[in-house]
Amino acid sequence: MNIPSTNIFIAEDEFELIQSATDYPLERAEDDWISGHFYRCKLTSAFQPIVNTIQNKTIGHTAYIRSESNREIALSPWQIFAQAANDAQLVNLDRLCRAIHALNYFNKTSSPGKLFISVHPRLLENVKTDHGRAFEDFLNLIGVRTSRVTIEIPPIINRYKELLRRVINNYRSRGYQIAAHYSDSSSNWISELGSLYPDIVRIEAYDLLHHNAVDALIKTIHHFGASILVWNIETFDQLTAARRAGADYLQGNYLSKPARAIHTISPD
């Protein structure tokens, strides 16, 4: 995680160039916070810190999309994506969200932290080859390396082994790190991936407490060279269980809620 910091400043002419690279309008507030417009929704970012358990410091942030309608009614992410009329619109909307997150994150922080960013499963299904190329082009436009971005693959993709292999291979070939989600229904997928195992495996805190063989699970993940990120930590007991289990990274509302700001924490 020791990556040189890259703080970007977007001049007005650069912002116009960036705007031309997106399919929907962007807006910059007085504090330089970026939002985007998709029909009647105003989309912006919220970031939640991710903490390294050994160093006890923030090493990156997970990005979440937030929105308001023209009536200032907050919409959930699934409500936002439900407004996409077809797959082409959904792909463009998903790319818009990632562009907003990248602009807000790398324009606001000079730390060497990583941006953890999710991808909609329908985008992964509809883009047949070169996953990550369009986002890499956008990152190049704003002067950010792909190595500063961790792509979070949605858990439903675990069911489709060939697609999962192709997605991991495509993103990794472009320099991104990969985070995949553990689920009981796909408990053997990591060993089946062979050399294409993800860099990080995300385990929900609830699953960690209710898994019958936590030690074996953690050992298997570490054996394949992946780190463990326990997320959705809501209580002290879940935090304690994550530390005891050997989690490498921690994330959740108990530590810090997602916010329209980029801040660091040290749980101890």
C-alpha positions as a Markdown table, in Angstrom:
| # | Residue | x | y | z |
|---|---|---|---|---|
| 1 | Met | 0.0 | 0.0 | 0.0 |
| 2 | Asn | 3.0 | 2.3 | 0.0 |
| 3 | Ile | 2.1 | 4.1 | -3.2 |
| 4 | Pro | 3.2 | 7.7 | -4.0 |
| 5 | Ser | 0.5 | 10.2 | -3.3 |
| 6 | Thr | -1.3 | 11.8 | -6.3 |
| 7 | Asn | -3.3 | 14.9 | -5.5 |
| 8 | Ile | -5.0 | 16.4 | -8.6 |
| 9 | Phe | -6.2 | 19.9 | -9.2 |
| 10 | Ile | -8.7 | 20.3 | -12.0 |
| 11 | Ala | -8.4 | 23.6 | -13.9 |
| 12 | Glu | -11.5 | 25.0 | -15.7 |
| 13 | Asp | -10.3 | 23.9 | -19.1 |
| 14 | Glu | -9.4 | 20.5 | -17.8 |
| 15 | Phe | -12.9 | 20.2 | -16.3 |
| 16 | Glu | -14.4 | 20.9 | -19.7 |
| 17 | Leu | -12.3 | 18.1 | -21.2 |
| 18 | Ile | -13.3 | 15.7 | -18.4 |
| 19 | Gln | -17.0 | 16.7 | -19.0 |
| 20 | Ser | -16.6 | 15.8 | -22.6 |
| 21 | Ala | -15.5 | 12.3 | -21.6 |
| 22 | Thr | -18.7 | 11.5 | -19.7 |
| 23 | Asp | -22.1 | 10.7 | -21.1 |
| 24 | Tyr | -24.0 | 12.8 | -18.5 |
| 25 | Pro | -23.5 | 16.4 | -17.2 |
| 26 | Leu | -21.0 | 17.0 | -14.3 |
| 27 | Glu | -21.2 | 19.9 | -11.8 |
| 28 | Arg | -18.5 | 21.3 | -9.6 |
| 29 | Ala | -19.5 | 23.0 | -6.3 |
| 30 | Glu | -17.6 | 25.9 | -4.7 |
| 31 | Asp | -15.6 | 23.5 | -2.6 |
| 32 | Asp | -14.6 | 21.5 | -5.8 |
| 33 | Trp | -16.8 | 18.6 | -4.9 |
| 34 | Ile | -18.1 | 16.9 | -8.0 |
| 35 | Ser | -21.6 | 15.7 | -8.7 |
| 36 | Gly | -23.2 | 14.3 | -11.9 |
| 37 | His | -26.7 | 14.4 | -13.3 |
| 38 | Phe | -28.7 | 11.4 | -14.5 |
| 39 | Tyr | -32.1 | 12.5 | -15.6 |
| 40 | Arg | -33.6 | 14.1 | -12.5 |
| 41 | Cys | -31.1 | 12.7 | -10.0 |
| 42 | Lys | -28.0 | 14.5 | -8.7 |
| 43 | Leu | -25.3 | 12.0 | -7.9 |
| 44 | Thr | -22.4 | 12.4 | -5.7 |
| 45 | Ser | -20.0 | 10.4 | -3.5 |
| 46 | Ala | -19.7 | 9.2 | 0.1 |
| 47 | Phe | -16.5 | 7.6 | 1.3 |
| 48 | Gln | -16.0 | 5.1 | 4.2 |
| 49 | Pro | -12.5 | 4.5 | 5.6 |
| 50 | Ile | -10.7 | 1.1 | 5.4 |
| 51 | Val | -8.3 | 0.4 | 8.2 |
| 52 | Asn | -5.2 | -1.8 | 8.2 |
| 53 | Thr | -5.2 | -3.9 | 11.4 |
| 54 | Ile | -1.5 | -4.2 | 11.7 |
| 55 | Gln | -0.6 | -0.5 | 11.1 |
| 56 | Asn | -3.9 | 0.7 | 12.7 |
| 57 | Lys | -4.3 | 3.4 | 10.1 |
| 58 | Thr | -6.5 | 4.2 | 7.2 |
| 59 | Ile | -5.2 | 2.7 | 3.9 |
| 60 | Gly | -8.1 | 3.6 | 1.6 |
| 61 | His | -11.8 | 4.3 | 1.2 |
| 62 | Thr | -14.8 | 2.6 | -0.3 |
| 63 | Ala | -16.9 | 4.8 | -2.5 |
| 64 | Tyr | -20.7 | 4.8 | -2.4 |
| 65 | Ile | -23.0 | 6.7 | -4.7 |
| 66 | Arg | -25.5 | 9.1 | -3.1 |
| 67 | Ser | -28.3 | 10.9 | -4.8 |
| 68 | Glu | -31.1 | 13.4 | -4.5 |
| 69 | Ser | -34.0 | 13.9 | -6.9 |
| 70 | Asn | -35.1 | 17.4 | -8.0 |
| 71 | Arg | -37.4 | 17.2 | -4.9 |
| 72 | Glu | -34.5 | 16.5 | -2.6 |
| 73 | Ile | -35.6 | 12.9 | -1.9 |
| 74 | Ala | -32.7 | 10.6 | -1.3 |
| 75 | Leu | -32.6 | 7.5 | -3.6 |
| 76 | Ser | -30.9 | 4.2 | -2.9 |
| 77 | Pro | -28.3 | 2.9 | -5.4 |
| 78 | Trp | -30.7 | 0.3 | -6.7 |
| 79 | Gln | -33.4 | 2.9 | -7.2 |
| 80 | Ile | -30.9 | 5.0 | -9.2 |
| 81 | Phe | -29.9 | 2.1 | -11.5 |
| 82 | Ala | -33.5 | 1.0 | -11.9 |
| 83 | Gln | -34.0 | 4.2 | -13.8 |
| 84 | Ala | -31.7 | 3.1 | -16.6 |
| 85 | Ala | -34.0 | 2.2 | -19.5 |
| 86 | Asn | -31.6 | -0.4 | -21.1 |
| 87 | Asp | -28.2 | -2.0 | -20.7 |
| 88 | Ala | -26.4 | 0.7 | -22.6 |
| 89 | Gln | -27.7 | 3.4 | -20.3 |
| 90 | Leu | -26.9 | 1.3 | -17.2 |
| 91 | Val | -23.3 | 0.9 | -18.5 |
| 92 | Asn | -22.9 | 4.6 | -19.0 |
| 93 | Leu | -24.5 | 5.3 | -15.6 |
| 94 | Asp | -22.1 | 2.9 | -13.9 |
| 95 | Arg | -19.2 | 4.6 | -15.6 |
| 96 | Leu | -20.5 | 8.0 | -14.6 |
| 97 | Cys | -20.6 | 6.9 | -10.9 |
| 98 | Arg | -17.0 | 5.7 | -11.0 |
| 99 | Ala | -15.9 | 9.0 | -12.7 |
| 100 | Ile | -17.6 | 11.0 | -10.0 |
| 101 | His | -15.9 | 8.9 | -7.2 |
| 102 | Ala | -12.4 | 9.2 | -8.9 |
| 103 | Leu | -12.7 | 13.0 | -9.3 |
| 104 | Asn | -13.9 | 13.5 | -5.7 |
| 105 | Tyr | -11.4 | 11.1 | -4.2 |
| 106 | Phe | -8.2 | 12.0 | -6.0 |
| 107 | Asn | -9.0 | 15.8 | -6.0 |
| 108 | Lys | -9.5 | 15.8 | -2.3 |
| 109 | Thr | -6.8 | 13.7 | -0.7 |
| 110 | Ser | -3.0 | 13.8 | -0.9 |
| 111 | Ser | -2.7 | 10.5 | 1.1 |
| 112 | Pro | -1.4 | 7.4 | -0.7 |
| 113 | Gly | -4.7 | 5.7 | 0.0 |
| 114 | Lys | -6.6 | 3.5 | -2.4 |
| 115 | Leu | -10.0 | 4.0 | -3.8 |
| 116 | Phe | -12.2 | 0.9 | -3.5 |
| 117 | Ile | -14.9 | 1.1 | -6.1 |
| 118 | Ser | -17.7 | -1.4 | -7.1 |
| 119 | Val | -18.9 | -2.3 | -10.6 |
| 120 | His | -22.5 | -3.2 | -11.5 |
| 121 | Pro | -22.9 | -6.9 | -12.4 |
| 122 | Arg | -24.8 | -6.1 | -15.6 |
| 123 | Leu | -21.8 | -4.0 | -16.8 |
| 124 | Leu | -19.6 | -7.0 | -16.3 |
| 125 | Glu | -22.0 | -9.2 | -18.3 |
| 126 | Asn | -22.6 | -6.7 | -21.1 |
| 127 | Val | -18.9 | -5.7 | -21.6 |
| 128 | Lys | -17.5 | -8.8 | -23.2 |
| 129 | Thr | -13.8 | -8.0 | -23.3 |
| 130 | Asp | -11.3 | -5.4 | -21.9 |
| 131 | His | -13.0 | -4.8 | -18.6 |
| 132 | Gly | -11.6 | -1.7 | -17.0 |
| 133 | Arg | -10.3 | -0.1 | -20.3 |
| 134 | Ala | -12.9 | 2.7 | -20.3 |
| 135 | Phe | -12.1 | 3.5 | -16.6 |
| 136 | Glu | -8.4 | 3.3 | -17.3 |
| 137 | Asp | -8.8 | 5.9 | -20.1 |
| 138 | Phe | -10.6 | 8.2 | -17.6 |
| 139 | Leu | -8.0 | 7.7 | -14.9 |
| 140 | Asn | -5.3 | 8.5 | -17.5 |
| 141 | Leu | -7.2 | 11.7 | -18.3 |
| 142 | Ile | -7.0 | 12.9 | -14.7 |
| 143 | Gly | -3.5 | 11.6 | -14.1 |
| 144 | Val | -4.2 | 8.7 | -11.8 |
| 145 | Arg | -2.7 | 5.2 | -12.0 |
| 146 | Thr | -4.9 | 2.2 | -12.0 |
| 147 | Ser | -2.8 | 0.7 | -9.2 |
| 148 | Arg | -4.5 | 3.2 | -6.9 |
| 149 | Val | -7.9 | 1.6 | -7.6 |
| 150 | Thr | -9.3 | -1.6 | -6.2 |
| 151 | Ile | -12.2 | -3.0 | -8.2 |
| 152 | Glu | -14.9 | -4.7 | -6.0 |
| 153 | Ile | -16.5 | -7.5 | -7.9 |
| 154 | Pro | -20.2 | -8.0 | -6.9 |
| 155 | Pro | -20.9 | -11.4 | -5.1 |
| 156 | Ile | -23.4 | -12.6 | -7.7 |
| 157 | Ile | -20.5 | -13.0 | -10.2 |
| 158 | Asn | -19.1 | -15.7 | -8.0 |
| 159 | Arg | -21.8 | -18.0 | -9.5 |
| 160 | Tyr | -20.3 | -17.6 | -13.0 |
| 161 | Lys | -16.8 | -19.0 | -12.8 |
| 162 | Glu | -15.8 | -18.3 | -16.4 |
| 163 | Leu | -17.0 | -14.7 | -16.2 |
| 164 | Leu | -15.3 | -14.3 | -12.8 |
| 165 | Arg | -12.0 | -15.5 | -14.3 |
| 166 | Arg | -12.3 | -13.3 | -17.3 |
| 167 | Val | -13.2 | -10.2 | -15.2 |
| 168 | Ile | -10.3 | -10.7 | -12.8 |
| 169 | Asn | -7.8 | -11.4 | -15.7 |
| 170 | Asn | -9.0 | -8.2 | -17.6 |
| 171 | Tyr | -8.8 | -5.9 | -14.6 |
| 172 | Arg | -5.5 | -7.3 | -13.3 |
| 173 | Ser | -3.9 | -7.0 | -16.7 |
| 174 | Arg | -4.6 | -3.2 | -16.5 |
| 175 | Gly | -3.0 | -2.8 | -13.1 |
| 176 | Tyr | -6.0 | -2.7 | -10.9 |
| 177 | Gln | -6.2 | -4.6 | -7.6 |
| 178 | Ile | -9.2 | -7.0 | -7.2 |
| 179 | Ala | -11.5 | -7.4 | -4.3 |
| 180 | Ala | -14.1 | -10.3 | -4.4 |
| 181 | His | -16.9 | -11.1 | -1.9 |
| 182 | Tyr | -17.0 | -14.3 | 0.1 |
| 183 | Ser | -20.3 | -16.1 | 0.3 |
| 184 | Asp | -21.3 | -19.5 | 1.7 |
| 185 | Ser | -23.0 | -20.4 | -1.6 |
| 186 | Ser | -19.6 | -20.2 | -3.3 |
| 187 | Ser | -17.3 | -21.4 | -0.6 |
| 188 | Asn | -14.9 | -23.2 | -3.0 |
| 189 | Trp | -14.6 | -20.5 | -5.7 |
| 190 | Ile | -11.3 | -19.1 | -4.5 |
| 191 | Ser | -9.5 | -22.5 | -4.8 |
| 192 | Glu | -11.0 | -23.0 | -8.2 |
| 193 | Leu | -9.6 | -19.8 | -9.5 |
| 194 | Gly | -6.0 | -21.0 | -9.3 |
| 195 | Ser | -3.6 | -18.2 | -10.0 |
| 196 | Leu | -6.4 | -15.8 | -10.6 |
| 197 | Tyr | -7.4 | -15.4 | -7.0 |
| 198 | Pro | -8.3 | -11.9 | -5.9 |
| 199 | Asp | -6.0 | -9.6 | -4.0 |
| 200 | Ile | -8.6 | -9.1 | -1.3 |
| 201 | Val | -11.6 | -11.1 | -0.1 |
| 202 | Arg | -14.4 | -9.2 | 1.5 |
| 203 | Ile | -16.2 | -11.0 | 4.3 |
| 204 | Glu | -19.3 | -9.5 | 5.9 |
| 205 | Ala | -18.9 | -9.3 | 9.7 |
| 206 | Tyr | -22.2 | -11.2 | 10.2 |
| 207 | Asp | -20.9 | -14.1 | 8.1 |
| 208 | Leu | -17.6 | -14.1 | 10.0 |
| 209 | Leu | -19.5 | -14.6 | 13.3 |
| 210 | His | -21.8 | -17.3 | 12.0 |
| 211 | His | -19.4 | -19.3 | 9.8 |
| 212 | Asn | -18.8 | -22.8 | 11.3 |
| 213 | Ala | -15.1 | -22.9 | 10.2 |
| 214 | Val | -13.8 | -19.4 | 10.5 |
| 215 | Asp | -10.2 | -20.5 | 11.2 |
| 216 | Ala | -10.1 | -22.8 | 8.1 |
| 217 | Leu | -11.7 | -20.1 | 5.9 |
| 218 | Ile | -9.1 | -17.5 | 6.9 |
| 219 | Lys | -6.3 | -19.9 | 6.5 |
| 220 | Thr | -7.4 | -20.9 | 3.0 |
| 221 | Ile | -7.8 | -17.3 | 1.9 |
| 222 | His | -4.3 | -16.4 | 3.2 |
| 223 | His | -2.9 | -19.5 | 1.7 |
| 224 | Phe | -3.9 | -18.3 | -1.8 |
| 225 | Gly | -2.1 | -15.0 | -1.1 |
| 226 | Ala | -5.2 | -12.9 | -0.6 |
| 227 | Ser | -5.8 | -10.4 | 2.2 |
| 228 | Ile | -9.1 | -10.4 | 4.2 |
| 229 | Leu | -11.3 | -7.3 | 4.6 |
| 230 | Val | -14.1 | -7.7 | 7.1 |
| 231 | Trp | -16.8 | -5.1 | 6.2 |
| 232 | Asn | -20.2 | -4.0 | 7.6 |
| 233 | Ile | -18.8 | -4.0 | 11.1 |
| 234 | Glu | -21.7 | -2.6 | 13.3 |
| 235 | Thr | -20.8 | -3.7 | 16.8 |
| 236 | Phe | -17.8 | -4.0 | 19.2 |
| 237 | Asp | -18.3 | -7.8 | 19.2 |
| 238 | Gln | -18.0 | -7.9 | 15.4 |
| 239 | Leu | -14.8 | -5.7 | 15.6 |
| 240 | Thr | -13.3 | -8.0 | 18.2 |
| 241 | Ala | -14.2 | -11.1 | 16.2 |
| 242 | Ala | -12.6 | -9.6 | 13.0 |
| 243 | Arg | -9.4 | -8.9 | 14.8 |
| 244 | Arg | -9.3 | -12.3 | 16.5 |
| 245 | Ala | -9.9 | -14.0 | 13.2 |
| 246 | Gly | -6.9 | -12.4 | 11.6 |
| 247 | Ala | -8.5 | -9.8 | 9.3 |
| 248 | Asp | -6.1 | -7.7 | 7.5 |
| 249 | Tyr | -8.5 | -4.8 | 6.9 |
| 250 | Leu | -11.6 | -3.5 | 8.7 |
| 251 | Gln | -14.6 | -1.4 | 7.5 |
| 252 | Gly | -18.0 | -0.6 | 8.9 |
| 253 | Asn | -20.3 | 2.0 | 10.5 |
| 254 | Tyr | -18.9 | 1.1 | 14.0 |
| 255 | Leu | -15.6 | 2.5 | 12.9 |
| 256 | Ser | -16.9 | 5.3 | 10.7 |
| 257 | Lys | -20.0 | 5.9 | 8.6 |
| 258 | Pro | -19.8 | 6.9 | 4.9 |
| 259 | Ala | -19.5 | 10.7 | 4.6 |
| 260 | Arg | -19.3 | 13.4 | 2.0 |
| 261 | Ala | -15.7 | 13.9 | 3.1 |
| 262 | Ile | -12.5 | 12.0 | 3.1 |
| 263 | His | -11.1 | 11.4 | 6.6 |
| 264 | Thr | -8.9 | 8.9 | 8.3 |
| 265 | Ile | -9.3 | 7.0 | 11.5 |
| 266 | Ser | -7.3 | 4.9 | 13.9 |
| 267 | Pro | -9.7 | 2.6 | 15.9 |
| 268 | Asp | -7.4 | 2.1 | 18.9 |
